[in-house]
């Protein structure tokens, strides 16, 4: 098996086991056995169990970005229209892949997982920033965005997601208690505020960047808080 194929097989196996049994119940030995791979083969690609999660997150982020890029390319109009389509496509992908999102929410929202959360955030940013940078550069070129540094602006926009952990926890708690309307508003309010910040970063009038998506946020919260099958 070629190295990249072996790495993919390990990630596929680990992801399936984590979703089926839960993060804490799966050991590296379980992954080795299920993937029919040696310790040497595993440690050639990953140094620890946490690396598996970072690898899975990076791959899933890339898949979500690919879906968002498809939405962007299907959009008509200027760079702002394409940016809004890109953002909406990303949220829609998360709502459509709720099983994976639920697993990561269960892992990352547990107390004591701050270091693991940081690693996941860093892995997500590493995949997302270059894509967003190119999109912003396109807007600079066509005169839609008034930005000095495309990459730095992309880093700041992606960095806004770092503060969502508490908001997501609060929204999930509200949804689990049965107050889905309030939970959806709570998350949507946060995203609207981020949209306003993006407007300023990109030199746009207020209300230009649309991060509001209550229907998809509601669907995501239902999936995150539904009783396990």
C-alpha positions as CSV (number, residue, x, y, z in Angstrom):
1,X,0.0,0.0,0.0
2,X,1.3,3.4,-1.0
3,X,2.0,5.8,1.9
4,X,-0.9,8.1,1.1
5,X,-3.3,5.2,0.7
6,X,-2.1,3.8,4.0
7,X,-2.7,7.2,5.7
8,X,-6.2,7.5,4.2
9,X,-7.0,3.9,5.3
10,X,-5.9,4.8,8.9
11,X,-8.0,8.0,8.9
12,X,-11.0,6.2,7.4
13,X,-10.8,3.5,10.1
14,X,-10.3,5.8,13.0
15,X,-13.1,8.1,11.9
16,X,-15.6,5.2,11.7
17,X,-14.5,3.9,15.1
18,X,-14.6,7.3,16.8
19,X,-18.1,7.9,15.5
20,X,-19.4,4.4,16.4
21,X,-17.8,4.1,19.8
22,X,-16.8,7.6,20.9
23,X,-13.4,9.2,21.2
24,X,-12.5,8.1,24.7
25,X,-13.5,4.4,24.0
26,X,-11.2,3.9,21.0
27,X,-7.5,3.2,21.5
28,X,-4.6,3.2,18.9
29,X,-4.5,-0.6,19.3
30,X,-8.2,-0.7,18.2
31,X,-7.3,1.4,15.1
32,X,-4.3,-0.8,14.3
33,X,-6.4,-3.9,14.5
34,X,-9.4,-2.6,12.5
35,X,-7.1,-1.1,9.8
36,X,-4.8,-4.2,9.7
37,X,-1.8,-2.1,10.0
38,X,1.4,-2.3,12.1
39,X,2.6,0.1,14.8
40,X,5.4,1.1,12.5
41,X,3.0,1.9,9.7
42,X,0.8,3.9,12.1
43,X,3.6,5.9,13.7
44,X,5.1,6.8,10.3
45,X,2.0,9.0,9.8
46,X,0.8,9.9,13.3
47,X,2.6,10.4,16.5
48,X,-0.4,10.1,18.9
49,X,-4.1,9.6,19.0
50,X,-4.7,13.4,19.0
51,X,-2.9,13.5,15.6
52,X,-5.7,11.2,14.2
53,X,-8.3,13.8,15.2
54,X,-6.3,16.6,13.7
55,X,-5.9,14.6,10.5
56,X,-9.6,13.8,10.3
57,X,-10.6,17.5,11.0
58,X,-8.2,18.7,8.3
59,X,-9.7,16.2,5.8
60,X,-13.3,17.1,6.7
61,X,-12.4,20.8,6.5
62,X,-11.1,20.3,3.0
63,X,-14.3,18.5,2.1
64,X,-16.4,21.3,3.5
65,X,-14.3,23.8,1.7
66,X,-14.7,21.9,-1.6
67,X,-18.5,22.1,-1.2
68,X,-18.2,25.8,-0.4
69,X,-16.0,26.3,-3.4
70,X,-18.6,24.6,-5.6
71,X,-21.3,27.0,-4.3
72,X,-18.9,29.9,-4.9
73,X,-18.3,28.9,-8.6
74,X,-22.0,28.5,-9.2
75,X,-22.7,32.0,-7.9
76,X,-23.0,34.9,-10.3
77,X,-22.1,38.5,-9.7
78,X,-19.1,40.1,-8.0
79,X,-16.7,38.8,-5.3
80,X,-19.2,39.7,-2.5
81,X,-21.9,37.4,-4.1
82,X,-19.3,34.7,-4.4
83,X,-18.1,35.2,-0.8
84,X,-21.7,34.9,0.5
85,X,-22.3,31.8,-1.6
86,X,-19.0,30.3,-0.2
87,X,-20.0,31.0,3.4
88,X,-23.5,29.6,2.9
89,X,-22.1,26.5,1.2
90,X,-19.8,25.8,4.1
91,X,-22.7,26.0,6.7
92,X,-24.9,23.9,4.5
93,X,-22.2,21.2,4.3
94,X,-22.0,21.1,8.1
95,X,-25.7,20.7,8.4
96,X,-25.7,17.9,5.8
97,X,-22.9,16.0,7.6
98,X,-24.3,16.2,11.1
99,X,-23.0,12.8,12.2
100,X,-19.4,13.9,11.9
101,X,-20.2,17.4,13.4
102,X,-21.9,15.7,16.4
103,X,-18.9,13.6,17.1
104,X,-16.5,16.5,17.1
105,X,-18.9,18.6,19.2
106,X,-19.0,15.8,21.8
107,X,-15.2,15.6,21.9
108,X,-14.3,19.3,21.8
109,X,-17.0,20.7,24.1
110,X,-16.0,18.4,27.0
111,X,-14.2,20.2,29.9
112,X,-10.5,19.6,29.9
113,X,-10.1,19.3,26.1
114,X,-8.8,22.8,25.6
115,X,-5.5,21.6,24.1
116,X,-7.2,19.2,21.7
117,X,-9.6,22.0,20.8
118,X,-6.7,24.3,20.0
119,X,-5.1,21.7,17.8
120,X,-8.4,21.2,15.9
121,X,-8.8,25.0,15.5
122,X,-5.2,25.3,14.1
123,X,-5.8,22.4,11.7
124,X,-9.0,24.0,10.4
125,X,-7.3,27.4,10.0
126,X,-4.4,25.9,8.1
127,X,-6.9,24.5,5.5
128,X,-9.3,27.4,5.4
129,X,-7.0,30.5,5.3
130,X,-5.4,29.9,1.9
131,X,-8.8,29.4,0.2
132,X,-10.3,32.5,1.8
133,X,-7.2,34.5,1.0
134,X,-7.6,33.7,-2.7
135,X,-11.3,34.7,-2.6
136,X,-10.4,38.0,-0.9
137,X,-7.7,38.6,-3.4
138,X,-10.2,38.2,-6.2
139,X,-12.4,40.8,-4.6
140,X,-9.4,43.2,-4.3
141,X,-8.6,42.8,-7.9
142,X,-12.2,43.6,-9.1
143,X,-12.6,46.5,-6.7
144,X,-15.2,44.9,-4.5
145,X,-13.1,44.8,-1.3
146,X,-11.0,47.5,0.1
147,X,-8.3,45.4,1.8
148,X,-4.5,46.0,2.2
149,X,-3.4,42.4,2.9
150,X,-5.6,39.5,1.7
151,X,-3.9,36.8,3.8
152,X,-4.0,38.8,7.0
153,X,-7.6,39.6,6.5
154,X,-8.4,35.9,5.8
155,X,-6.6,35.0,9.1
156,X,-8.6,37.5,11.1
157,X,-11.9,36.3,9.6
158,X,-11.1,32.6,10.2
159,X,-10.0,33.7,13.7
160,X,-13.5,34.8,14.5
161,X,-14.5,31.2,14.7
162,X,-12.2,30.6,17.7
163,X,-14.7,32.4,20.0
164,X,-17.7,30.4,18.9
165,X,-17.1,27.5,21.2
166,X,-19.0,29.0,24.2
167,X,-21.8,30.2,21.9
168,X,-22.2,26.8,20.4
169,X,-22.2,25.2,23.9
170,X,-24.9,27.7,25.0
171,X,-27.0,27.1,21.9
172,X,-26.7,23.3,22.2
173,X,-27.8,23.5,25.8
174,X,-30.8,25.6,24.9
175,X,-31.7,23.2,22.0
176,X,-31.3,20.2,24.3
177,X,-33.7,21.8,26.8
178,X,-36.3,22.1,24.1
179,X,-35.9,25.8,23.4
180,X,-34.9,25.4,19.8
181,X,-36.1,28.8,18.7
182,X,-34.0,30.6,21.2
183,X,-31.0,28.3,20.5
184,X,-31.2,29.2,16.8
185,X,-31.5,32.9,17.5
186,X,-28.5,32.7,19.9
187,X,-26.3,31.2,17.2
188,X,-27.6,33.3,14.4
189,X,-27.0,36.5,16.5
190,X,-23.4,35.6,16.9
191,X,-23.0,34.9,13.1
192,X,-24.7,38.2,12.2
193,X,-22.2,40.0,14.5
194,X,-19.4,38.2,12.8
195,X,-20.8,39.3,9.5
196,X,-20.8,42.9,10.6
197,X,-17.1,42.6,11.5
198,X,-16.4,41.1,8.1
199,X,-18.0,44.1,6.5
200,X,-15.6,46.4,8.2
201,X,-12.6,44.2,7.5
202,X,-13.5,44.1,3.8
203,X,-14.4,47.8,3.5
204,X,-18.1,47.1,2.8
205,X,-21.4,48.7,3.9
206,X,-23.0,47.1,6.9
207,X,-25.1,44.1,6.0
208,X,-23.0,43.1,3.0
209,X,-21.5,39.9,4.3
210,X,-24.3,37.5,5.1
211,X,-23.5,34.9,7.7
212,X,-27.1,34.6,8.9
213,X,-28.6,31.1,8.1
214,X,-31.2,30.3,10.7
215,X,-32.7,27.4,8.8
216,X,-29.3,25.6,8.5
217,X,-28.4,26.5,12.1
218,X,-31.6,25.1,13.3
219,X,-31.1,21.9,11.3
220,X,-27.6,21.6,12.7
221,X,-28.7,22.1,16.3
222,X,-31.4,19.5,15.9
223,X,-28.8,17.0,14.7
224,X,-26.3,17.9,17.5
225,X,-28.8,17.5,20.3
226,X,-31.1,14.6,19.0
227,X,-31.0,11.5,21.2
228,X,-28.5,8.9,20.0
229,X,-30.0,6.1,17.9
